[in-house]
Amino acid sequence: MRLKYPHLVNGAWASSAPVNAQIDFLEYKEVMTEGITRIGGDECAATFENAFKQLEEIVDEGNTTKLYVALRLCGPLNLTKDAAHMFYELSDIVAGLVQTLSLIHI
């Protein structure tokens, strides 16, 4: 904001923003895993990791029927167009849980 409107903005505050935004911000997923482990333990973190690996395998196989059944979807996904968005939304749900529970357990 300051770069775009230096005549209007003297400073800015972001309570939860990466300093160096980047594509494929894997470090954020590492922080999520640490939070899951801290709150739920190693077994809980492994459960999440295994669930995402299984979903990745199903997508890699192109098995839309298995994905449809596993996630109880309302309709089939177009894996070419929808898979990346599906993983984004699922990880965003997990991130929200981790952030909320981390605040509760501080």
C-alpha positions in Angstrom: 0.0 0.0 0.0 2.8 2.4 0.9 4.6 1.7 -2.4 1.5 2.4 -4.4 0.3 5.4 -2.4 3.3 7.0 -0.6 1.5 10.3 -0.4 -1.4 8.8 1.5 0.2 6.1 3.7 3.0 6.5 6.3 2.9 2.9 7.5 0.9 -0.2 7.7 0.3 -3.1 10.1 -0.4 -6.7 9.1 -1.1 -9.0 12.0 -0.7 -12.2 10.1 1.1 -11.6 6.8 4.3 -13.0 5.4 7.0 -10.4 5.1 8.1 -11.9 1.8 5.0 -13.2 0.0 5.8 -16.0 -2.4 4.1 -18.7 -4.5 4.2 -22.2 -2.9 4.8 -20.9 0.6 5.8 -24.3 2.0 7.1 -22.7 5.2 3.5 -21.9 6.2 2.5 -25.5 5.9 5.5 -26.4 8.1 4.2 -24.0 10.7 0.7 -25.6 10.4 2.2 -29.0 11.0 4.1 -27.7 14.0 0.8 -26.4 15.4 -1.0 -29.6 14.8 1.8 -31.6 16.4 1.8 -29.2 19.4 -1.9 -29.4 20.0 -2.7 -33.0 18.8 0.6 -34.8 19.0 2.6 -36.7 16.4 -0.2 -39.1 15.6 -2.6 -36.3 14.8 -0.1 -34.6 12.5 0.6 -37.9 10.8 -3.1 -38.4 10.2 -3.4 -35.1 8.4 -0.3 -35.8 6.4 -1.6 -39.3 5.4 -5.0 -37.9 4.4 -3.5 -35.3 2.1 -1.1 -37.9 0.6 -4.0 -40.2 -0.1 -5.9 -37.4 -1.8 -2.9 -36.5 -3.9 -2.6 -40.2 -5.0 -6.3 -40.3 -6.0 -5.8 -37.1 -8.0 -2.6 -38.4 -9.6 -4.5 -41.5 -10.6 -7.2 -39.4 -12.1 -9.8 -41.4 -10.1 -12.6 -38.9 -10.0 -15.1 -41.5 -8.8 -12.9 -42.5 -5.8 -12.5 -38.8 -4.9 -16.2 -38.2 -5.3 -17.0 -41.0 -2.8 -14.1 -40.2 -0.4 -15.1 -36.6 0.0 -18.9 -37.1 -0.4 -19.0 -34.4 -3.1 -22.1 -33.0 -4.6 -20.8 -33.6 -8.1 -17.6 -34.8 -9.8 -14.6 -32.6 -10.0 -12.7 -31.7 -13.2 -9.3 -32.6 -12.0 -7.6 -30.4 -14.5 -9.4 -27.3 -13.3 -10.5 -28.1 -9.8 -7.8 -30.1 -8.1 -5.5 -27.3 -7.1 -8.4 -25.3 -5.8 -9.7 -28.3 -3.8 -6.3 -28.7 -2.1 -6.2 -24.9 -1.4 -9.6 -25.0 0.2 -8.9 -28.1 2.3 -5.6 -26.8 3.5 -7.2 -23.4 4.3 -9.8 -25.2 6.5 -7.0 -27.0 8.4 -5.0 -23.7 8.7 -8.1 -22.0 10.2 -8.4 -24.8 12.7 -4.7 -24.6 13.6 -4.8 -20.8 14.0 -7.9 -20.9 16.1 -6.8 -23.8 18.3 -3.3 -22.4 18.7 -4.8 -19.2 20.2 -6.9 -21.2 22.6 -3.9 -23.3 23.7 -1.5 -20.4 24.3 
